[in-house]
Amino acid sequence: MKIDCDIKLDFKTEETIKQVTEASRLGLRDTIATIANEAIQLSPHKTGNNQRSIFYGTAGMGHNKASSGAPKPGDVSSGADKSVIDESKLEAATYGTSGYSGFLETGTDRMRAQPYFRPALDLHSKELIPNIKKHLEART
């Protein structure tokens, strides 16, 4: 007696990697938008210039103007400094372009620190994994 058995495995590795990468990118975008919008709320303000200068970006998805409302991922701003993100990596950034946002965050020898980026990061960084899972589940 002879039994022939042919097994073909199709793990769809490349497709799976693409889906996980895209879900990660979307989850990262959602998280960094929330962090940027929280930074706006926490930013010290006299004139509002620093708040208006806060941007965020995700590699492969452009740079966006943060707003005090809900994240608006499609609202790409031309005023953003695109050099803060390495487009070849899966990364995101939020930053201020006012010229003094770093001084507000860390302080100087003449001014106390008034952190707003770090508290925003601490409040919302734990949302990254649930945001990625949300986008993965939406694909199934």
C-alpha positions in Angstrom: 0.0 0.0 0.0 1.3 3.4 -0.9 0.0 6.8 0.2 0.9 10.0 -1.5 0.5 13.2 0.3 1.1 16.6 -1.1 1.1 19.5 1.3 1.2 23.1 0.2 1.7 25.7 2.8 0.7 29.3 2.0 1.5 31.5 4.9 1.1 34.7 2.9 4.1 36.1 4.7 4.5 39.1 2.5 0.8 40.0 2.6 0.8 39.6 6.4 3.8 41.8 6.8 2.2 44.5 4.6 -1.0 44.3 6.7 0.8 44.5 10.0 3.0 47.3 8.8 0.0 49.3 7.5 -2.0 48.7 10.7 1.1 49.8 12.7 1.4 52.9 10.6 -2.2 53.8 11.1 -2.1 53.1 14.8 1.0 55.2 15.1 -0.6 58.0 13.2 -3.7 57.9 15.5 -1.6 57.9 18.6 0.8 60.7 17.5 -2.2 62.8 16.5 -3.8 62.4 19.9 -0.4 63.3 21.6 0.0 66.4 19.4 -3.5 67.6 20.1 -3.0 67.0 23.9 0.3 69.0 23.6 -1.7 71.9 22.2 -4.1 71.8 25.2 -1.2 71.6 27.7 1.1 74.2 25.9 1.6 77.4 27.8 0.1 80.3 25.9 0.1 84.0 25.9 -0.5 84.7 22.2 -1.2 81.1 21.0 1.7 81.2 18.6 3.3 78.1 20.1 0.0 76.2 20.1 -0.5 77.0 16.4 3.0 75.8 15.6 2.5 72.2 16.7 2.6 69.6 13.9 2.8 65.8 13.8 3.8 63.4 11.2 4.0 59.7 10.5 6.5 58.2 8.0 4.8 57.5 4.7 1.7 59.5 5.6 2.9 63.1 5.5 2.9 65.9 8.1 -0.2 67.4 9.6 -1.2 70.5 11.5 -2.4 69.5 14.9 -5.7 71.0 16.0 -7.4 71.4 19.3 -10.2 69.1 18.0 -10.1 65.5 17.0 -7.2 64.2 14.9 -7.6 65.0 11.2 -5.1 62.7 9.4 -5.8 64.0 5.9 -5.2 67.7 6.8 -1.7 67.9 5.4 0.0 71.3 6.1 2.7 72.8 3.9 4.4 74.5 6.8 5.7 71.4 8.5 9.4 70.6 8.6 9.5 67.2 6.8 13.1 66.5 7.8 12.1 65.4 11.4 10.9 61.9 10.2 12.9 59.3 8.4 10.6 58.2 5.7 12.4 54.8 5.4 11.3 53.8 8.9 8.1 53.3 10.7 8.2 56.3 13.0 6.2 59.4 14.0 7.0 62.8 15.5 5.2 65.7 17.1 7.0 69.0 17.3 6.7 72.7 17.5 8.0 75.2 14.9 7.6 78.4 16.9 11.4 78.6 17.5 10.9 78.5 21.3 8.9 75.3 21.9 11.9 73.5 23.2 12.7 76.3 25.7 9.1 76.1 27.0 9.4 72.3 27.4 12.8 72.2 29.1 13.3 75.7 30.5 16.4 77.9 30.5 18.6 79.5 33.0 16.1 82.4 33.1 12.8 80.5 32.8 11.4 77.5 34.5 10.4 74.5 32.4 6.7 74.3 31.4 6.5 70.8 29.9 3.6 70.0 27.6 5.0 67.5 25.1 6.3 65.0 27.7 3.0 65.0 29.7 1.0 64.5 26.5 3.3 61.6 25.6 2.9 60.1 29.1 -0.9 60.4 28.9 -1.4 58.8 25.5 1.6 56.5 24.7 -0.3 53.5 26.1 -2.9 53.9 23.4 -0.5 52.8 20.7 -1.0 49.0 21.0 -4.9 49.3 21.2 -4.8 51.6 18.1 -2.7 49.1 16.1 -5.0 46.2 17.2 -8.0 48.3 16.1 -6.6 48.6 12.6 -5.6 45.0 12.4 -9.1 43.9 13.4 -10.6 46.2 10.8 -8.7 44.2 8.1 -10.1 40.8 9.1 
